[in-house]
Amino acid sequence: MTSRPFEPNPRLDRIGDEEIAAADPGPGAPPSAPGFGPEAEEPDRPEADRAADEEDPPGRR
């Protein structure tokens, strides 16, 4: 086995956005499963609000 120094791919600097796969599946794609996708994401909440929603933490029974 031979080793050679790392050489970055110079083409990566020239890849445009149109060549990179996007998260948008495009027209004709099947719908997302319920509960997935940007519509299902909850808005950011302060940490204190999230902690109040959690059940008993492990070890506190």
N, C-alpha and C positions, 0 to 999 in steps of 0.2 A: 504494500500500500504506500503510495506516495502522497505527500502533503504539499500543498501549494498555498501561498498567501491568499488571504481573502481579497477578492477583486469585486467591488460593487458593479452591478449591471448599469452601465451608463444610460441605457434605454429607459430606465425607471424615471429619470428626470424629465423625460419628454412625453410620458404617457399623459394624455389629456383626460378630462373627466368623462368624455364620451366613450373611452375605452375601458373604463372601470365599471364593473357591474354595480348597478344601483339597487337600492332597497325597494324601489317602486317596480313591481312586476310588469307593468305596462298593460296596454289594452288586451282584452281577451283572457286575462289570467283569472283563475277561479277565485272566489272570495276567500278571505282569510277565515280561519276557524274562529268561532265565537270566543271572546276573551283575549284575543291576540291582536297585535297591531297598535298603532299610535292612539287609536280611539280608546283602547282599553287601559292605557297608562293613567295612573293617578297623578294629580298635580303634586309638586313638591310640598311637603309640610315640614314644619319645625320638628326637631328630634323629640321634644317633649310630647307633642301630639301623637307621634308614632308609638312612643313608649306607653302611653295611656291605652292604646288599642291592643297591645300585646297581652297574651294570657300570662298566667303565672310563669315567671322565669324558671328555668331548670334549677332544681335544688331547693325550691321554696315550697315544699308540700308538707 
